[in-house]
Amino acid sequence: MSRLCLRTAARTVWAGGVIAYPTEAVFGLGCDPRNEVAVHRLLAIKRRPVEKGVILLAAALEQLTPYILPLDAAALTAVNATWPGPVTWLVPAQPQAPRWLRGQHGTLAVRVTAHPLAAALCMACGGPLVSTSANVSHRPPARCALSVRRRLGQQVDYIVPGQTGGAKRPTEIRDLASRRVIRAG
Protein backbone atom coordinates (compact mmCIF):
# COMPACT_ATOMS: atom_id res chain seq x y z
CA MET A 1 0.00 0.00 0.00
CA SER A 2 1.24 3.46 -0.75
CA ARG A 3 2.26 6.03 1.84
CA LEU A 4 -0.34 8.33 0.32
CA CYS A 5 -3.11 5.86 1.19
CA LEU A 6 -1.80 5.59 4.76
CA ARG A 7 -1.62 9.37 5.11
CA THR A 8 -5.12 9.77 3.69
CA ALA A 9 -6.49 7.16 6.10
CA ALA A 10 -4.70 8.75 9.07
CA ARG A 11 -5.97 12.22 8.17
CA THR A 12 -9.49 10.83 7.89
CA VAL A 13 -9.21 9.24 11.36
CA TRP A 14 -7.74 12.42 12.91
CA ALA A 15 -10.60 14.44 11.40
CA GLY A 16 -13.17 12.21 13.12
CA GLY A 17 -13.94 10.03 10.13
CA VAL A 18 -14.77 6.34 9.89
CA ILE A 19 -12.57 4.16 7.70
CA ALA A 20 -12.68 0.58 6.48
CA TYR A 21 -9.44 -1.40 6.31
CA PRO A 22 -8.25 -4.99 5.86
CA THR A 23 -7.48 -7.10 8.93
CA GLU A 24 -6.57 -10.75 9.47
CA ALA A 25 -9.88 -12.19 8.22
CA VAL A 26 -12.25 -9.42 7.16
CA PHE A 27 -12.40 -5.71 6.52
CA GLY A 28 -12.82 -3.73 9.71
CA LEU A 29 -14.48 -0.44 10.45
CA GLY A 30 -12.27 1.89 12.42
CA CYS A 31 -11.95 5.32 13.92
CA ASP A 32 -10.10 7.23 16.62
CA PRO A 33 -10.98 5.55 19.94
CA ARG A 34 -10.65 8.90 21.77
CA ASN A 35 -13.30 10.54 19.59
CA GLU A 36 -16.69 9.77 21.13
CA VAL A 37 -18.63 11.22 18.19
CA ALA A 38 -16.68 9.08 15.70
CA VAL A 39 -17.18 5.92 17.76
CA HIS A 40 -20.92 6.53 18.07
CA ARG A 41 -21.10 7.17 14.32
CA LEU A 42 -19.27 3.88 13.65
CA LEU A 43 -21.67 2.06 15.99
CA ALA A 44 -24.65 3.62 14.18
CA ILE A 45 -23.31 2.47 10.80
CA LYS A 46 -22.91 -1.02 12.20
CA ARG A 47 -26.18 -0.86 14.20
CA ARG A 48 -24.27 -2.12 17.23
CA PRO A 49 -25.28 -1.10 20.76
CA VAL A 50 -22.64 0.78 22.75
CA GLU A 51 -23.16 -1.67 25.66
CA LYS A 52 -21.33 -4.41 23.73
CA GLY A 53 -18.04 -2.51 23.51
CA VAL A 54 -15.52 -2.58 20.67
CA ILE A 55 -12.05 -3.95 19.96
CA LEU A 56 -8.95 -1.76 19.94
CA LEU A 57 -6.40 -2.81 17.34
CA ALA A 58 -2.77 -1.77 17.77
CA ALA A 59 0.65 -2.19 16.20
CA ALA A 60 2.29 -2.69 19.62
CA LEU A 61 1.28 -3.22 23.25
CA GLU A 62 2.54 0.28 24.10
CA GLN A 63 -0.27 1.79 22.01
CA LEU A 64 -2.81 0.10 24.31
CA THR A 65 -1.34 1.14 27.69
CA PRO A 66 -3.46 4.32 28.03
CA TYR A 67 -6.58 2.14 27.90
CA ILE A 68 -5.71 -0.98 29.93
CA LEU A 69 -4.37 -1.68 33.41
CA PRO A 70 -0.71 -2.75 33.61
CA LEU A 71 -0.19 -6.44 32.93
CA ASP A 72 1.68 -8.63 35.42
CA ALA A 73 4.36 -11.10 34.28
CA ALA A 74 1.93 -14.01 33.81
CA ALA A 75 -0.49 -11.88 31.78
CA LEU A 76 2.36 -10.54 29.64
CA THR A 77 3.52 -14.09 28.96
CA ALA A 78 -0.01 -15.08 27.88
CA VAL A 79 -0.57 -12.16 25.52
CA ASN A 80 2.97 -12.19 24.14
CA ALA A 81 2.50 -15.85 23.20
CA THR A 82 -0.26 -14.77 20.79
CA TRP A 83 0.82 -11.24 19.73
CA PRO A 84 1.31 -9.98 17.23
CA GLY A 85 -1.39 -12.20 15.89
CA PRO A 86 -5.08 -12.96 15.45
CA VAL A 87 -6.04 -13.25 19.13
CA THR A 88 -8.06 -10.57 20.90
CA TRP A 89 -7.81 -10.46 24.69
CA LEU A 90 -10.34 -9.10 27.20
CA VAL A 91 -8.07 -7.12 29.52
CA PRO A 92 -8.98 -5.05 32.61
CA ALA A 93 -9.64 -1.50 31.46
CA GLN A 94 -8.16 1.63 32.98
CA PRO A 95 -10.80 3.25 35.23
CA GLN A 96 -10.87 6.26 32.89
CA ALA A 97 -11.33 4.12 29.73
CA PRO A 98 -14.38 5.53 27.97
CA ARG A 99 -17.65 3.64 28.20
CA TRP A 100 -18.05 4.02 24.45
CA LEU A 101 -15.09 1.63 24.08
CA ARG A 102 -15.66 -0.89 26.86
CA GLY A 103 -19.46 -0.87 26.86
CA GLN A 104 -20.95 -2.31 30.03
CA HIS A 105 -17.75 -4.21 30.84
CA GLY A 106 -14.80 -3.64 33.16
CA THR A 107 -12.58 -5.08 30.46
CA LEU A 108 -11.51 -3.86 27.06
CA ALA A 109 -11.05 -6.08 24.00
CA VAL A 110 -7.56 -5.47 22.59
CA ARG A 111 -5.34 -6.99 19.91
CA VAL A 112 -1.84 -6.38 18.58
CA THR A 113 -2.17 -7.24 14.93
CA ALA A 114 0.25 -9.14 12.74
CA HIS A 115 -1.49 -7.87 9.59
CA PRO A 116 1.17 -5.60 8.05
CA LEU A 117 -1.23 -3.08 6.57
CA ALA A 118 -3.38 -2.80 9.71
CA ALA A 119 -0.22 -2.40 11.83
CA ALA A 120 1.13 0.28 9.45
CA LEU A 121 -2.21 2.06 9.70
CA CYS A 122 -2.03 2.10 13.53
CA MET A 123 1.50 3.47 13.30
CA ALA A 124 0.43 6.16 10.82
CA CYS A 125 -2.45 7.15 13.11
CA GLY A 126 -0.13 7.28 16.12
CA GLY A 127 -2.17 4.87 18.21
CA PRO A 128 -4.77 2.14 18.25
CA LEU A 129 -7.90 2.09 16.14
CA VAL A 130 -11.37 0.90 16.92
CA SER A 131 -11.78 -2.37 15.04
CA THR A 132 -15.09 -4.04 14.35
CA SER A 133 -16.09 -6.01 11.29
CA ALA A 134 -17.28 -3.97 8.31
CA ASN A 135 -20.91 -5.01 8.20
CA VAL A 136 -24.28 -4.27 9.69
CA SER A 137 -24.66 -6.40 12.84
CA HIS A 138 -25.81 -9.97 12.19
CA ARG A 139 -24.89 -9.74 8.49
CA PRO A 140 -21.82 -11.34 6.87
CA PRO A 141 -18.67 -9.22 7.18
CA ALA A 142 -17.05 -7.71 4.08
CA ARG A 143 -13.90 -9.47 2.90
CA CYS A 144 -12.87 -6.95 0.22
CA ALA A 145 -13.06 -3.22 -0.43
CA LEU A 146 -15.76 -3.64 -3.09
CA SER A 147 -18.00 -5.47 -0.60
CA VAL A 148 -17.54 -2.62 1.89
CA ARG A 149 -18.58 -0.08 -0.74
CA ARG A 150 -21.59 -2.17 -1.84
CA ARG A 151 -22.84 -2.85 1.70
CA LEU A 152 -22.06 0.40 3.47
CA GLY A 153 -21.88 2.88 0.60
CA GLN A 154 -21.03 6.46 1.44
CA GLN A 155 -21.39 5.89 5.20
CA VAL A 156 -17.65 5.12 5.30
CA ASP A 157 -15.35 8.10 4.73
CA TYR A 158 -12.37 6.19 3.33
CA ILE A 159 -11.66 2.59 2.34
CA VAL A 160 -8.03 1.54 2.68
CA PRO A 161 -7.10 -0.59 -0.35
CA GLY A 162 -5.53 -3.95 0.35
CA GLN A 163 -6.05 -7.61 1.06
CA THR A 164 -7.15 -9.32 4.25
CA GLY A 165 -4.78 -11.78 5.89
CA GLY A 166 -6.73 -14.73 4.53
CA ALA A 167 -8.02 -16.15 7.83
CA LYS A 168 -11.34 -17.92 7.32
CA ARG A 169 -12.91 -16.88 10.63
CA PRO A 170 -12.86 -13.71 12.76
CA THR A 171 -10.13 -13.55 15.37
CA GLU A 172 -10.30 -15.61 18.52
CA ILE A 173 -11.30 -13.77 21.71
CA ARG A 174 -9.88 -14.87 25.08
CA ASP A 175 -10.51 -13.64 28.61
CA LEU A 176 -7.24 -12.72 30.30
CA ALA A 177 -8.45 -13.39 33.86
CA SER A 178 -9.68 -16.94 33.18
CA ARG A 179 -7.72 -17.66 29.96
CA ARG A 180 -11.04 -19.02 28.57
CA VAL A 181 -11.77 -18.82 24.86
CA ILE A 182 -14.86 -16.61 24.47
CA ARG A 183 -15.02 -16.84 20.67
CA ALA A 184 -13.14 -19.45 18.67
CA GLY A 185 -11.11 -18.19 15.74
N, C-alpha and C positions, 0 to 999 in steps of 0.2 A: 504494500500500500504506500502511496506517496505521502511525503511530509505535508503536502498541501491538504490532503484529505484529513490527516491527523489534526492539523491546525484549524481547519474548518470545523471539525467535530468539537474540538476543545473550545473554540470561540462560541459555538452554539450552546454548549453546556454552561460556560461562564455567563452567558446572556440569559440563562434561565430556560433554555430550550430542552426538548426531549429528543433524544437520538435513538436510532436502532443500530446495533452493531453485532458482528458475529462472535459467538462464544464457543465453548467446547462442543455443544450439541445443536443448539438452535440460535436464532438471532434473539438478542435481548433488547429490551427497552431500557434506556438509562437516562440519568440526569444527575445534577449536583445534589448529593445527599443533604447538604446544608441549606438548600433552597426549598423551604416548605411549599411555596406556590408551585414550583416545578414538580415536586414529588406528588402533590395532590393532583396536578394535571396528568401526570403519568398514570396514577391510579384510576383517574376518570377514563382515560383512553382504554385502559385494560378492564375497567369495570370491576376493580378489586377493592374490597373494603380495607380501610386503613388499619383496622384491628388485626389483620393477618400479618402485617409487617412486610418488609422487603429484604432482599439480599444486598449486601455491599460487596462489590467485586474490586479487588486491588491487585497491584503489581507486586507488592511486598507487604509483609506483616506491619511494617512501620507506618504504612498508610492507614491502617485500621486502628492504631493505638489511641487516637482521640475519641473513638467510639466504644471501645471495649475495655474491661478491667484488665490489669496486668495478668499475664499467664504465668503460673508456677512451672517448675521444671517438668513435671509429669505432663501437664497440658501442652507445653511447648514441644515435648517429644511426640505427643499424639498428633498435633497439627502439622509439625514439620515432616512427619512420615507420609503425609498426603499432599503437602504443598511444595512448590506450586503444582496444582493439579485439580481434577474435577470433583473435589469433595468440599461441600459447604458445611461449616460447623456452626452450631448454635452455642454462642459464647456469652457469658455474663456481660451485659451492657454497662457502660459508664452511667452513673446516676443521671447525668445531664444529657444522655443520648436522647434525641428527639423521639417523641411518640410516633411521629409520622414515619419513622424508620423501623422501630421495634414493635409497633402495634400494641397489643395488650400484654406483651411478654416482657420479662425481665432480662431476656437474652436478645442477641442480635445475630442474624444469619450472616456469616462472612466467609469469603473465599479468596485465596490468592491463586489467581489463574495461571495456567501454563500456556494458554492460547496466546501466541505471540502478538497478534493484532490487538486483542483486548488488553493485554498488559501494556503495550505501547500507548494505547488510548488512555489508560489510567495514568501513565507517566506524563503524557502530554497535558492532561487535565490537572496534574499536580496533586492527585489524591484519588480515593476510591470513587466508584460510580454506583448508583443504584443499578441493580441488575435483576430484571424479571423477564420472563419469556415474552417475546413480541407476538402477542395474541390477545384477543378478548378472553377473559376468564372462561374456562370450560370448553374452549375451542382449541384445535390443534395449533401448536406453535409454528411460526414461520421458520423455515430452514434456509431461505435465501432472500436476498434483497428484493427481488421481484415479488415474492410472497408478502413481504412486509408492505410494500407499496399497494398491492392489490387488496390486502385485508384492512390496512389502517389508513391508507390514503394520505391526505394532507395533514392528518393529525400529528404526524411525526415531522419534526423540523429538519432533520438530516438523517440520511441512511449511509452508514459507513460501508463502502464497498469491501467485499472480501468473502472468504469461505469460512464456514464453521469448521470446528476441529474434527468432525466426522463421527462423534459419539452418537450412538443410536438412541440413547435415553437421556433425559435431563440429569444433571449432576446429583450425586448421592448427598443426602443431608444426614449429619450425625449430631447427636447431643454431646457436648463436651463433658458435662457433669457425669452422665451415665455411660458414655461411649456407645449408646444404642444407635442403631441405624433407624432414622425416622422415615426416610424415603430412599429406596434402593435406586442405584444409578443404572 
